[in-house]
Amino acid sequence: MAVFNKKVPTKVCLDDTEALTVTIENAQTVSGHTEYVIKVHRGPYPEQSWIVCKRYSDFVALHSMIQGSGINVVLPPKKLFGNMDRAFIAQRQVELQNYVNQILMNHFLALSLPVRRFLDPQSYTVPLEELALQHVSMALRSEVQYELVNPIAELGWRLRKHYFFIKSKLMPKTELLLQWVEFGPDKSIEDKELQSVLQCLVNLNHPHLEKLEFSHCSDGGCFIVRKFNAGGTLRDVIYGSKPKHSFLKKYGNSNHSKPLSLSDISIYGRQILETLIFLHEKGIPFGHLHLGNILLIENNIKLLDIENTILGLPSLYRPFIVHHKRINTMEAIDVYSFGHVLFEMAFGYPLHESVCDNLPSTCPPLLSVLLESILSTESRRSGLPTLHELLQHPFFNVSATNNFVKPSLKLSSCLKHSLKSAIQCTEKRLQGEQKAIRHQKKMARMQELLVSDEDLSKTKYRLKEHRNTGPHLLGVDQGISNGRRSPRSDSLTSNSTSTSLGAITPPLSDQCLITGMKLVLDQKTQSASQINSPTVTDGHSALLESICSFDKSVLHHPTTVSNSS
């Protein structure tokens, strides 16, 4: 009977922020139409890959869905005649590859549901909106004080977080926003303890933290009730968008955005840092700082969604964070996210890359130094500043705003322990993915080196053969042409044409040949992709695994070998 009582998982927690790598491998003709064979790879692990076949009409349908965002992505035009020609199909394959690359380079588009369904149809066949409505309707049956008004489609960037307007009998004139979200892949707290933590957040008082009105967890996820802010988030303020519109329509095109003034950036930045320090001192993990999670009310900021990490949800900037091994703690994540927030406040558009080494020339020197300490490549190597160090930066040397709300948050020792365990689980999965990505990059570099060495050996052998037979062949084939000697110089090391016409250029030394070939191979290696590395033999693969898995520590502790056999 124990077999029947065992719970079988019916749902796989998918990390929707995992980056997708796409390669259009070839094209094939099916029923008189051309299908493009697309290989898709998700995340850092090589086994997470699959093949999808798409026609040009499928690309057109995708383009029509993302066109409303205002993001400038160019789809190659349709061709009515000659579209089955081999040369055209080869050219169209390259154009469609560039089209997909443009989409995936935009962080917001890469996370959107149309793009995910296009590239990963198996994982997104479920009607997420309908399921969310069912969960909310069932949950509100037991909460008689709330009444469902209407859903709001695609209000945020998360695919599994859905928003609804509701009414409360206790606050009939207050517009309330209910958000339903599925548990994420990092959820580790038991449901009972999770509900206790959420109740503590309901009782939280802080001038820069938006309070929860109500929360409830079920088997599939959690719903949170907050007051709806008609002014929207700080991102709405910068973009001048209407808060109730869809995410891509609001933030896809930043042409009309207005950056904040330096004084506002300093004030809001200081408030954010003080709030983050408060959360870390209380043991509350955040890790979800971005402009969409910041409200602006009477010149004071308020952070939203402080419960996200507790619910196991991945961060918006996780696709960037996994590539930097030093961003492996919750504080480092908040510091890095704070850098993105400063960048978007200062320039009016988001940073769609993990690093920024070339800031706009209009950036003031003090802010430039601050951003470089967080977002530059050098900061990835040397380490990020702490929250306290950022707060001491001269850029935030502004007077603190007067607030009459005394911060208070009470957590039992048991809940603090649960939160600490949740933080460790989140950091552990992040560090595991970072390690997998480093290993993958290391394997790719080793493969390139092995192939380069093999090509170098073969080329060296061929050049030696050419050196041995070269003078004889040169005298017959090149030295005489139509009964006459060639008037040009045969020297490979000089541009001069004054060399004796009958002289034969001596062969290059082995060292010169090898040096020349290394220069050529180095150029080929630098242009090779890190992910799509050259194919190697089984022997090379075994050698790669041995090199990558070699334990260097054994070299530091030599053992004494006995002379007796």
N, C-alpha and C positions, 0 to 999 in steps of 0.2 A: 504493500500500500504506500510505502514511502516514495515509490516511483511516481505515483499519481499526485502525491502532495507536493512534489518538487516544482518550484516555479520556473517556468521556461521563459527566458527573455523574448519578448515579441517585438522589440524596437531596438535598433542600433543607434547609439548616440553619435551622430556625424558632426564633425567640426566643419561648419560651413565656411570658415575663414581660411581653410587650407588652400594654398595656391594651386592653380591648375596650369600645367604645362602642355601645350598643344603643338602637334606636328602633323601637317597634312602629308601623308607618306606617298600616296599615289592616287590615281583616278581610274575608274572602271566603268564600262558601259553595261547598264542593266535595263532591259526592256526598252531599248532605244533612247535611254537617258544617261547622262553622265553623273556618276556618284563619286564623291571625293571621300577617300578613306582617311579618317582622322584618328590619330593615336593621342589619347589623353592620359596624362599622369597627374595624380593628386598627392600633394604632401611630400614628405621627405623619404618615404619608403618605396623602393622600386617595384614591389609587388602590387601596388595600388595603381594599376594602369588598365586601360580597356580601349576598344576600338568602336567608333561610331561612324556611320556612313551618312553623308548629307548631300542632297542635291543643291543646285544653285537656288532653287525656289525656297529651300529651307533657310539659306542665308538672307534672302529677301525678307522672309517672315520675321527673322530675328531683328533685322535692321529696322523694320517698321515698328517693332516694340520698343526699341531703345532710342528711336529718333526724337521722341517727345522730350528727352532729357536735355536736348540742345547741345550735347557733346558732339564735336566735329569728328566723326568717324566716316571715312569714305569707303563706300562699297563699290567695287568695280561694276560698270554698267552691263546691262543685259545685251546679248548679241543674238539676233534672230537668224542670221545666215552664217554658215561656216562654223557653227559652234561645236561641231563634232570633229573638227580638224585637229590632228595631233598637236601641232605647234600651238594652236590656240588653247587647247586644254592644258598644255604644260604652262603656258603663260598665265592662264586663269588660276591654276593651282598656286602659283607664286603670289598672285594678287590677293587671293583669298587668305593665304597664310599671313600676308601683311595686314589684312583686315582684322583677323583674329588677334594678331599681336597688338594692334592699336587698342582693341577692346580690353585685353588683359593688362595693358600698361596703365589703364585708368582704374584706380583702386575701387571706386564706387561702382563702376560698370562690372568689374570682375566679380563683385560680391552680389550682383543683382540676380533675381530669380530667373528672368528670361535667359541670361547667359548660362547660368548653372543648369537649367533644364535643357538647353541646347547641347551642352558638352557632356552632361552627366544625367541623361534621361532616366536611368534606372533608380537613382537616388531621390529624384524629385517628381515621381509620378503621382504621389499622394496629394490630394487637394488640401493644402495646408490651411487655407482660409476657412474652408467648410469644417474641418476638424476643430479648429480654434473656436468657431462659433458654437459647435456642439458642446465643447468643454465649458465654455462660459455660461451657456444656457443652463446646463446641469448644475454648475456651481452656484448660480444665483437663485436656484430654487430653494436652497436652504438659507439664503440670506434675504429675508423678506424686505429689508430696508432699502435694497437696491433694485432698480428697474432698468433693464437694457433699453437703450434708445436706438442706436445705429452703429454699425462698424465704420472704421476709417481705414481705407485701403492703403497699404504701402506707406504708412506714415514714417517709419524708420527704416534703417538699412538691414536689420536682422530679418532673415527669412522666416524664422520661427517665433517671432514676437509680433503679436497682433493687438490692435488698439480698438477700443469701443467707447463711445460716449454713454454714460449711465446717469441716472437720477437717484438722489437719496431722499427718503422721506424726512430725514432729520435736517437736511440742508437743501430744500427744494429749489432755491434760487442760485445754488452753486453748481457750476458746470464741472463735472467730474470725469476723469479719464481713467478707464480701466485698461490695463495691459496684461495680456495672457502670453506666457512664454513657456516653452518646453524646457525641461532640465537639460543642461549642457553636458559635454563629455567630461568635465572636471568636477562634477558633483560628487562629493564624498560624505557629506553630513547626512545622518539619518533624518527621516522626515519629521520625527517628533522634535529633535533638537533644532532642526531647521525652522520649524514653526515658532519655537521659543526665541530664536535669534531674530526672526522677522518681527515678533511682537516687541522685542527690545527696540528695534528700529522704528516701530510705530510710536513708541514713547520717547524717541530721541528728540532733544532740543538743541539746535545749533543755528546761529545766524546765517550760515552759508551752506546748510544742508536742507534740501526740500523734504519735508516730512511725509511719511506714508500715512494715509487715512485708514487703510485697511489692507490686509493680506491674508491669503489662504492658499494652502498647498494641497494638491491631490496626487494621484498616482502618476499622471502624465506631466504635470508641471505646476506652475504657480500663477496666481493672478494678484496684481497689485493695483490699488486704487489711490490716485493722487488728484489734487485740484488741477484743473486745466488752466494753463497760463496763456491768455489770449495774445500776449506779446511774443510768444514763441521762445526759442532758445537763442543763445548768443550767435549761433550760426545763422538763424533767421534774421537777426539784427544786421549782421554783416552783409548777407546776400539780399536783404530787402524782400524776403519771400513771405508767403502766407503760410502759417504753421500747419494748416489742415491739408495742404496739397501733398502729393506723393513725393517721396524722398528724391528721386532722380529729377523730377521736374523742378524741385526747389533748389537743388544744389549741383545739378549737372553742369550748368553753364555759369561760370564765375565772371563773365564779362561786365556785369552790372553791379558787382559787389563793391563795397566801400570798406577799406581797412580802418581799423580803430586808430585813434590818436595815441601818441607815445604815453601821454599821461594816463589815459584809460588802460592801456596795456599794463603799465606799472601797477596801477591800483588793483585791477582785476587779477593780475598775476600774483600779487602779494596775498590777496584773499584766497586764491586757489592754493597756494603753498601752505598758508596757515591751516587751511581745512584739511589738506592731505596729511600734514604733520599730526593734527588732532586724531585723525582716523588711525594712523599707524601707531600712535601711542596707546590707543584703546584696543589695538589688536584687530581692527576691522580692515580686511583687505579691500582695496578698491580696484585698481588696474584697468579702469574703463573710462579714463579721462579723455574727452574730446569735446568739441564745441557743441555737438548735439546733446551733450549731457550737462550743459551749463545754462541755467536760467539767468536772466538779468532783470531784477526787480528793484526799482528805485535806486539805481546805481550800485546795487549790491548783487554779487553773484550767488547762486545756489546750485550745488551739485545734485545731479539726479542719478538714479540707478545704482546706488551704493550697494544694493543687494545682488548685483550681477555675478560677482565672483562666488558668492555663497551658493548661488543657483547653478554654478558650474559652467557659466557662459564664457566663451573665448573673447579676447579683446579685439577691437577694431583694427589695431595695428599689429596683431599677431603675425600676419604674413611678412612683416618687416622684422619683427623682433626675433623670429626663429633663425635669422641669418647672423645674429650677433651674440656670441657666446657670453659676453660680459653683461648682457641684459637678461639676467637669469633669476632675479628676485622681484618681489612685488614692489619694493621701493624703486628699483631700477626701471621697472615698467612704468611706474608713475612719473618718474623723471623724464624718461624718453617721450612718453605721451605729452607731458607738459611742454617739451620742445616743439612738438607738432602743433600744439595749441597756440604757442607764441608765434610760430611761423604763420599760421592762418590768420591770427588777429592782426599781424603786422602787414601782410601782403594781400589779404582778401581772397586767397585761394589755397587749397590744401596742398601739402607736399605728397606727391604720388610715388616717392622713392624712399628707400630706407635711410639714406644719408643725403646731406646737402653740403657740398664743398664750395659751391659758387653762389653766394647770396646775391640778391639784386643790389646794384650799385647805390640805390636810394636808401639802403638800410643804414641807420645811424651807427656810429662806431661802437657805442656801449652795448646796444642791442645785438650788433653783429658778433661781438666777443661772446656774449651770453649764448646765442644760438649755436655758435661754433663749438662751445664747450659741451653741447648736448647732441647736436646732429651731424657733426663733421666725422669724416673717416678716422681722423686722429683720435677723437674722443672714444670711438669704438675700441681702439687699441689700448689707450691709457686708462680707460674707465670713466664712468659718468660721475658728476658731482652728486652729493647727497641732497636731500630736500632742505636740510638745515644750511648747507653751504649755499644753495641757491637763494635762500631767504636773506642771507648776508650780502648778496651781490649788490653793488651800488645802484643797479637799475631799479631795484625794488626799495630804494631808500625813500619811501613816501610814508606819510603819517597814516596810521591805521584808522579805519572808519569807526565811528562810535556806534556800538550796538548794545542794546539793552537786554538782549537775550543771552542768558548765561548758559554756556554749553554744558550739557549733561547727558550721560549715557551710562547705564548700569548694566553690567554683564556679570553673571555668576562665574565662578572659577571653572565650572564644568563647561559652560558655553565658550569661555576663553580657550580652553583646551581643544574643543571641537573646531573652533575657528583656526587655531594654530595648525591643527592636522589638515584642515582644508587648504590652507596656504601651502603647506609642504607638498600636498598632492598636486596642486596646480603647478608649483615650481618644478616638481619632479617630471611631469609630462613635458613641460616646456624644455627642460634641460635634455631630456631624452631625444626630442626632435632636433634640437640644436646639435647634439652629438651625431645623430644620423645624417644630417646635412653636411657636417664637416667631414664625416667618413666618405660620403658620396663624392664630395669635391676632391678629397684626397685620392680616391680611387680613379677619378677621371684624370687627375694630373699624372698619376703613375702610369695609366694606360697610354697617355700621350707620350710620356718619356720612353716607355718600352717600344712603342711603335716607331718613335723617332730614332732610337738607338738601332733598331732593326733596319730601318731604311738607310741609316748612315753606314752601317756595315756593308749592306748590299751595294750602295753607291760607291763606297771606298774600293770594294772589290772590282766593280766595273771600271772605275777610273784607273786602277792599277793595270787592268787588262788593256785599257786604251793607251796607257802610257807605254806599255811594252810593245804594242803593235802600232802605236800612233805614228812614229817617225816614218815607218815603211809605207803606211797607207797615205800619209801626207804627201810623200814624194810622188806617189803615183796619181792620187786623186785630186789633191789640192795644189800641189806645187806646180803642176803643169796643166794648163787649160787650153785646148785647141792648139797644142804645140808650143804655147808660150807660157812663160812664168807669170804668175799673178803679180800685178804691180803693187798690191797692198801689203802692209806689214803683217806678219804672222805673230807678232808679239802679243801676249795676253795681258801683259803688265804695263804697257806703254801705249800712249795715243800717237806717238810719233810714227811717221811713214818713211823715215830716212834709213830704216834698217836695210841691210844688203839684201837684194832681191833673191839671191840664191841661198841665203842662210835659212836654216831650219830652227825654229824656236825650241829651246830645250824644254822637256816636260817639267811640270810643276812638282815640287816635293810633296811627300805624303802629308806633311803638316799643313801645307797651304791648301791641299785638296780637302782635308778634314775641316779646316777652319772655314773654308767657303761653304761646305755642305752644312756645317753647323749654323751658319748665318741663315741659310735658306730654310733649314728645318725649324730654327727658332721663330722665323716669321710665320711659318705654317702653324706652329704650336700656339703662337699668340692669337691667331685668328680662329683657332678651333673653339668650339663651344665647350663650356664646362660640363654640361649635362649630356649632350649627344656626343660622346667621346668615340674614338675609333674602335672598331671591333678587334679583339685580340683572341689568340688561341686559348685553349684550355690550360696549356702550360703557363701562359702568361697570367691567366686568372688565378691559378694556384699560387704563383709567385707573388701576385698582388696581395692576396689574402694573407700570405705568410709575412710580408713586409708590414702590412697595416696592423696585424695582430701581434707583432713582435713586442715583447715586454722588455723595455729598456732598463728596467730596474735590475735585471740579472747582470748587467754589465758593471753595476756599481758595487756588487757584492760577490767578488770572485771566490770560488770554493777551492780548497786545497785538494789536489789530486794525489792520491797515494802512489808511490812508486812500485809497490808490490802488486803483482798481477794475480 
